[in-house]
Amino acid sequence: MSRLQELKDLVASFDKDFVKFYEKGNKSAGTRVRKNMNELKKKAQEIRKEVQEIKAQAKGEEESTPGA
């Protein structure tokens, strides 16, 4: 579950900038929020790719197993 913890930590690290932007109207924090969301998007894409690779590997092993 290290990937889940990575996501939780990443999102938690955004907290201060979200508060500064949405509650205090700090425009610089808004820029950081956008940057943070882009990081989250990249991490999500990385995880999606990893999941697909694991699924493909499992399917390949399943097909190569006799009697499957």
C-alpha positions in Angstrom: 0.0 0.0 0.0 3.0 2.3 -0.4 1.4 3.9 -3.5 -1.7 4.8 -1.5 0.4 6.4 1.2 2.3 8.3 -1.4 -1.0 9.8 -2.7 -2.2 10.6 0.8 1.1 12.4 1.6 1.1 14.3 -1.7 -2.5 15.5 -1.2 -1.8 16.4 2.5 1.2 18.5 1.4 -1.2 20.7 -0.7 -3.3 21.7 2.3 -1.7 25.0 3.2 -1.9 26.3 -0.3 -5.5 25.3 -0.7 -6.4 27.1 2.5 -4.4 30.2 1.5 -6.1 30.4 -1.9 -9.7 29.4 -1.2 -10.1 30.9 2.2 -7.7 33.9 2.1 -7.7 34.7 -1.6 -3.9 34.5 -2.0 -3.2 34.5 -5.7 0.3 33.1 -5.4 -1.1 30.2 -3.5 -3.5 29.6 -6.5 -0.5 29.2 -8.7 1.0 26.7 -6.3 -2.4 24.9 -6.2 -2.4 24.5 -10.0 1.2 23.2 -9.8 0.3 20.8 -7.1 -2.7 19.5 -9.1 -0.4 18.9 -12.0 1.9 16.9 -9.8 -1.1 14.9 -8.7 -2.1 14.3 -12.3 1.4 13.0 -13.1 1.4 10.7 -10.1 -2.0 9.4 -11.0 -0.8 8.7 -14.6 2.2 6.9 -13.2 0.1 4.7 -11.0 -2.4 3.9 -13.8 0.5 2.8 -16.0 1.9 0.6 -13.2 -1.5 -1.0 -12.6 -1.9 -1.8 -16.3 1.6 -3.3 -16.4 0.8 -5.5 -13.4 -2.5 -6.6 -14.9 -0.8 -7.5 -18.2 1.9 -9.4 -16.4 -0.6 -11.3 -14.4 -2.6 -12.1 -17.6 0.6 -13.3 -19.3 1.4 -15.6 -16.4 -2.1 -16.9 -16.4 -2.0 -17.7 -20.1 1.3 -19.5 -19.8 0.2 -21.7 -16.9 -0.8 -25.2 -18.2 -4.5 -26.0 -17.5 -5.5 -22.4 -17.1 
